[in-house]
Amino acid sequence: MTALLWALTAALIWGAVPLLEKWGLQQCDPIIAVFARTIGLLLGAAVCSVWWSPWDALGRMHVRSFILLGLGGFLASFVGQMAFYQALKTGHVSQVTPLAGTYPLVAVALGWLVLREPLTPGRGLGAVFIALGVMLLRR
């Protein structure tokens, strides 16, 4: 599959899953929901490891890469997911999800400020459209 098809697949899945999570949160605390979601992730990783053994590659991984990716996993998959579930439990899927989905704005800003990536007119305009879209969906 091409990068665009993978991205479209991710968008479709990430767009549909908040409905499942909203329904699941109706009778569940957000912290317990994070644990249940993590069990689903671990099951997926276990099934995947049957077909592809990642252990050799993990052993060759640089410690710095492992720490940075582990920290990213903790922040995004635990802390961020916890915040998202708190919002989703009491808010509307149609409002909470787009607002949480503005993370590309943060990535664009940090890419420009920290990594010194160029902020092209197209990227700037894209960021403006994301912000406008979220403002419209909040109504």
N, C-alpha and C positions, 0 to 999 in steps of 0.2 A: 504494500500500500504506500501511497505517496504521503508526504508530510501533511498536505492539505486534507487528505481523507482521514488520516489519524486525528487531526485537529477537529474535523467535523464529527467524527465518532465521539471524541471526548466531549465536545459541546452538547451533543444529543444526550449522552449519558448524564453529564453534569446538569443539564437542564431538566431532566426527568426525575433524577434521584431525590431532589428536595421534596417532591410530593410524597414519596415513600417515607422520607424522614419526618415530615410534618405529621403524617398519620401515626408513625411510630412514637412520636413525642407526646401524643395525646394522653398516654397513660404511663409516662416514663420521665424521670428526671434527666436533664441533659448530660450529666456526668455518666450516668448509667448508659445512656445512648452512645456516648463516645466509646465506652468499653464494648458494647454490642457491635458497633461499627468496626472496631479494631479486631474483634473475633472474625468478622467477615473478611477483613483484609488478610489476617493470618491464614485462614482457610484457603483463600485464593493463592497466597504465596506458597502454601504447602502443596497444593495441586500443581502449581507451576513448577515447583522444584522436582516433581516426579519426572517431567519431560526435559527439564534443563537444570543441571546442577550448578548453582552459583558459587559453591564453596571455594573452588580454586581461585576464581576471579576475586572473591572477597579477601582471600588470603594475600593476593598480590596488590590489593588496593592500598594507596598511600594513607597513612594515619590521618593527615590533615583533611583529605577528601572524606574519609569516613566520619570524622568529627563534624565537619561542616554539613554533610548530608544528614547525619543523625540529628544535629541541631535543627536543621530545616524541617525534618520530619516531626520533631517534637513541637516546634512552633506552629507549623501549618496543620499537622494532623491531630494534635492534641489541643493546644491553646486556641488556635484559630477555629477548629471544629467546635470546641466548647463554646466559644463566643457566638458562632453561627447558630448552634442549637439553642442557646439561650434566646437569641433573637427570633428564631423560627418558631419556637414553642409559643410565644405570645404574639408574634406579628403575622402579617399576611405573606404567604409565599411569593406573591406577585410583587411585593415591595421589598422584602428582606433579601431575597436572592439577587436581584439586580444591584442593590446597594453593596452587598458583600462581594458581588462580582466586579466591583470597580477596582479590584486589586491591580489590574494592568496600569491604572493611573499611578499607583505607588511604584510599580516596577519601572515605568517610563521615567518618573522623576528620579528615582534612585540610580537608574542606569545612566542618566544624564549627570547627576551630581557626584556620584561615587565612582562609577566606572568610566566617566567621561565619554559616554556614547553620544554621537551627534543627535541633537533634537531637530530633526528635519521638519519642514513645513507639513509634510504628510503625517508624521507622528504627532506633531502638535495639534493638528486638526482632528486626528483620530481621538486624542485625549479629550478635546473639547466636545466631540460628538458623544463620547462615553458619558461625560458629565451631564450633558443635556438630556441624554436618554434616561439616565437615572432620575433626574429632576422631573421629567415627564411621567415616569412610572410611579413616582411617589404620590401623585395626585389621585 
